[in-house]
Amino acid sequence: MNEYRINDLSVGMTESFEWTITREMVDFFGEISGDMNPLHTDVDYATSLGYPDTVVYGMLSASLYSTMAGMYLPGKYCLLQQMETKFRKPVFVGDTLTVTGKVIQHTSFPAQIVVECKIRNQNGVLVNSGKYTALVT
């Protein structure tokens, strides 16, 4: 876990990490969210629509922005204020996602940053993009 303070951060600073999506993660996300849409839970249904497998919940992949904020940029001293995301391509079980964040705005008063994020799969395909604003406590 990074421990960046506002004076440690600057526009252009980047962090990234990788995460592989497992079937257990998808099942657990369905349980905690209550979303049992068969597109996410039923392989036969998803393949009947032309997908190679069930589609990973978009909010599961987007939740990796919380990991970026709370663990990497800025890390320990983060308090998320706002987040936006755009789902660009489906994610599937077994995909290895690379999450990259880049500071695009930095202010000292209030002590906050805006981070632009991108998530790409193992083939380099952009599957999600977004940004968040975080207070740096």
Backbone hydrogen bonds in HBPLUS format (Angstrom, degrees):
<---DONOR---> <-ACCEPTOR-->    atom                        ^
c    i                          cat <-CA-CA->   ^        H-A-AA   ^      H-
h    n   atom  resd res      DA  || num        DHA   H-A  angle D-A-AA Bond
n    s   type  num  typ     dist DA aas  dist angle  dist       angle   num
A0002-ASN N   A0071-MET O   2.86 MM  69  5.91 169.9  1.87 154.2 154.5     1
A0076-LYS N   A0002-ASN O   2.81 MM  74  6.18 161.8  1.84 163.1 158.4     2
A0004-TYR N   A0074-PRO O   3.17 MM  70  5.08 146.9  2.28 164.5 155.2     3
A0008-ASP N   A0005-ARG O   2.86 MM   3  5.29 151.9  1.94 116.0 125.3     4
A0009-LEU N   A0006-ILE O   3.24 MM   3  5.43 155.6  2.30 105.4 112.5     5
A0013-MET N   A0010-SER O   3.12 MM   3  5.77 163.8  2.15 138.8 141.0     6
A0012-GLY N   A0103-VAL O   2.82 MM  91  5.29 172.0  1.83 145.3 147.3     7
A0103-VAL N   A0013-MET O   2.92 MM  90  5.44 160.7  1.95 158.2 163.6     8
A0015-GLU N   A0101-GLY O   3.04 MM  86  5.45 148.0  2.15 147.4 154.6     9
A0101-GLY N   A0015-GLU O   2.90 MM  86  5.45 167.0  1.91 161.3 164.3    10
A0017-PHE N   A0099-VAL O   3.00 MM  82  5.46 144.7  2.13 143.7 154.7    11
A0099-VAL N   A0017-PHE O   2.83 MM  82  5.46 164.2  1.85 169.9 172.7    12
A0019-TRP N   A0097-LEU O   2.84 MM  78  5.21 144.1  1.97 144.5 155.8    13
A0097-LEU N   A0019-TRP O   2.74 MM  78  5.21 167.6  1.76 153.7 149.3    14
A0021-ILE N   A0095-ASP O   2.96 MM  74  5.69 162.6  1.99 164.6 165.3    15
A0094-GLY N   A0021-ILE O   2.75 MM  73  5.31 163.4  1.78 146.7 152.5    16
A0026-VAL N   A0022-THR O   3.25 MM   4  6.64 159.4  2.30 149.1 153.7    17
A0027-ASP N   A0023-ARG O   2.90 MM   4  6.18 166.1  1.92 156.9 160.6    18
A0028-PHE N   A0024-GLU O   2.89 MM   4  6.00 162.9  1.92 148.7 153.6    19
A0029-PHE N   A0025-MET O   2.85 MM   4  6.01 158.0  1.90 148.6 155.0    20
A0030-GLY N   A0026-VAL O   3.00 MM   4  6.24 156.1  2.06 148.6 154.7    21
A0031-GLU N   A0027-ASP O   3.05 MM   4  6.37 152.4  2.13 144.6 152.1    22
A0032-ILE N   A0028-PHE O   2.93 MM   4  6.25 165.3  1.95 157.5 160.2    23
A0033-SER N   A0029-PHE O   2.85 MM   4  5.87 150.0  1.94 148.0 156.4    24
A0034-GLY N   A0030-GLY O   2.84 MM   4  5.54 140.2  2.00 138.0 147.4    25
A0040-HIS N   A0037-ASN O   2.90 MM   3  5.73 156.4  1.95 126.3 132.1    26
A0042-ASP N   A0038-PRO O   2.89 MM   4  4.83 159.7  1.93 133.3 133.4    27
A0055-VAL N   A0039-LEU O   2.99 MM  16  6.05 157.5  2.04 153.4 154.4    28
A0046-ALA N   A0042-ASP O   2.97 MM   4  6.26 169.9  1.98 160.5 163.1    29
A0047-THR N   A0043-VAL O   2.84 MM   4  6.00 165.8  1.86 158.9 162.6    30
A0048-SER N   A0044-ASP O   2.95 MM   4  6.06 141.6  2.10 139.7 150.2    31
A0048-SER N   A0045-TYR O   3.13 MM   3  5.10 122.2  2.48  93.4 108.4    32
A0049-LEU N   A0046-ALA O   3.12 MM   3  5.31 145.8  2.24 100.8 110.9    33
A0051-TYR N   A0046-ALA O   3.18 MM   5  5.58 155.8  2.25 147.7 140.8    34
A0050-GLY N   A0047-THR O   2.97 MM   3  4.96 160.8  2.01 104.1 109.5    35
A0056-VAL N   A0091-VAL O   2.81 MM  35  5.34 172.1  1.81 153.6 153.1    36
A0060-LEU N   A0057-TYR O   3.01 MM   3  5.15 135.3  2.21  99.3 112.2    37
A0061-SER N   A0057-TYR O   3.32 MM   4  6.82 158.4  2.37 155.1 157.9    38
A0062-ALA N   A0058-GLY O   2.90 MM   4  6.14 162.4  1.93 150.5 156.5    39
A0063-SER N   A0059-MET O   2.88 MM   4  5.77 128.5  2.15 127.1 138.6    40
A0063-SER N   A0060-LEU O   3.24 MM   3  5.12 132.1  2.48  91.3 104.0    41
A0064-LEU N   A0061-SER O   3.12 MM   3  5.71 160.8  2.15 112.5 118.6    42
A0065-TYR N   A0062-ALA O   2.96 MM   3  5.77 167.7  1.97 121.5 125.5    43
A0066-SER N   A0063-SER O   2.96 MM   3  5.38 137.9  2.15 106.6 117.4    44
A0068-MET N   A0064-LEU O   2.91 MM   4  6.25 154.8  1.97 142.8 149.5    45
A0069-ALA N   A0065-TYR O   2.93 MM   4  6.17 163.7  1.96 146.7 150.2    46
A0070-GLY N   A0066-SER O   2.81 MM   4  5.88 173.2  1.81 154.7 157.1    47
A0071-MET N   A0067-THR O   2.87 MM   4  5.48 143.5  2.00 143.7 150.0    48
A0072-TYR N   A0068-MET O   2.93 MM   4  5.02 144.3  2.06 125.2 135.6    49
A0073-LEU N   A0068-MET O   2.68 MM   5  5.83 167.9  1.70 157.1 160.9    50
A0075-GLY N   A0069-ALA O   2.89 MM   6  5.76 153.5  1.96 164.1 158.5    51
A0078-CYS N   A0075-GLY O   3.07 MM   3  5.67 138.2  2.25 139.3 136.4    52
A0137-THR N   A0077-TYR O   2.70 MM  60  5.05 142.9  1.83 153.4 154.9    53
A0079-LEU N   A0135-LEU O   3.00 MM  56  5.08 142.8  2.14 147.1 148.5    54
A0135-LEU N   A0079-LEU O   2.91 MM  56  5.08 160.8  1.94 151.1 145.0    55
A0081-GLN N   A0133-THR O   2.85 MM  52  5.51 169.8  1.86 156.7 153.5    56
A0082-GLN N   A0133-THR O   3.33 MM  51  5.11 159.0  2.38 137.5 137.1    57
A0133-THR N   A0082-GLN O   2.89 MM  51  5.11 155.4  1.95 136.7 143.0    58
A0084-GLU N   A0131-LYS O   2.90 MM  47  5.57 156.2  1.96 164.6 171.5    59
A0131-LYS N   A0084-GLU O   3.05 MM  47  5.57 149.9  2.15 139.0 145.8    60
A0086-LYS N   A0129-SER O   2.67 MM  43  5.30 144.1  1.80 164.5 171.9    61
A0129-SER N   A0086-LYS O   3.08 MM  43  5.30 153.2  2.16 141.1 149.5    62
A0088-ARG N   A0127-VAL O   2.92 MM  39  4.85 156.1  1.98 126.8 129.3    63
A0089-LYS N   A0127-VAL O   3.31 MM  38  4.46 162.5  2.34 113.5 112.2    64
A0095-ASP N   A0092-PHE O   2.97 MM   3  5.69 159.9  2.02 142.7 145.2    65
A0098-THR N   A0120-ARG O   2.80 MM  22  5.29 163.3  1.83 157.6 163.3    66
A0120-ARG N   A0098-THR O   3.02 MM  22  5.29 159.7  2.06 143.7 148.7    67
A0100-THR N   A0118-LYS O   2.92 MM  18  5.38 165.4  1.94 159.7 164.5    68
A0118-LYS N   A0100-THR O   2.96 MM  18  5.38 148.7  2.06 149.3 157.9    69
A0102-LYS N   A0116-GLU O   2.87 MM  14  5.25 148.6  1.97 145.9 156.3    70
A0116-GLU N   A0102-LYS O   2.85 MM  14  5.25 158.5  1.90 156.9 151.7    71
A0104-ILE N   A0114-VAL O   2.79 MM  10  5.69 166.9  1.81 156.8 161.5    72
A0105-GLN N   A0114-VAL O   3.35 MM   9  4.93 148.2  2.45 136.3 133.5    73
A0114-VAL N   A0105-GLN O   3.04 MM   9  4.93 155.6  2.10 129.6 130.4    74
A0107-THR N   A0112-GLN O   3.00 MM   5  5.52 165.5  2.02 166.3 166.1    75
A0112-GLN N   A0107-THR O   3.07 MM   5  5.52 152.0  2.16 139.8 148.2    76
A0112-GLN N   A0110-PRO O   2.90 MM   2  5.75 108.9  2.41 116.4  99.9    77
A0136-VAL N   A0111-ALA O   2.79 MM  25  5.53 163.5  1.82 149.2 148.6    78
A0113-ILE N   A0134-ALA O   2.95 MM  21  5.49 152.8  2.02 151.3 159.2    79
A0134-ALA N   A0113-ILE O   2.91 MM  21  5.49 161.3  1.95 158.1 163.9    80
A0115-VAL N   A0132-TYR O   2.80 MM  17  5.37 160.9  1.84 157.5 163.7    81
A0132-TYR N   A0115-VAL O   2.91 MM  17  5.37 147.5  2.02 142.9 153.2    82
A0117-CYS N   A0130-GLY O   2.71 MM  13  5.11 179.0  1.71 143.1 142.9    83
A0130-GLY N   A0117-CYS O   3.02 MM  13  5.11 156.2  2.08 140.1 137.8    84
A0119-ILE N   A0128-ASN O   2.86 MM   9  5.07 157.9  1.90 154.2 149.5    85
A0127-VAL N   A0119-ILE O   2.84 MM   8  5.78 157.1  1.89 152.9 160.8    86
A0128-ASN N   A0119-ILE O   3.36 MM   9  5.07 149.5  2.46 141.3 138.9    87
A0121-ASN N   A0125-VAL O   2.93 MM   4  5.43 151.5  2.01 144.2 149.5    88
A0124-GLY N   A0121-ASN O   2.86 MM   3  5.33 162.3  1.89 123.9 126.0    89
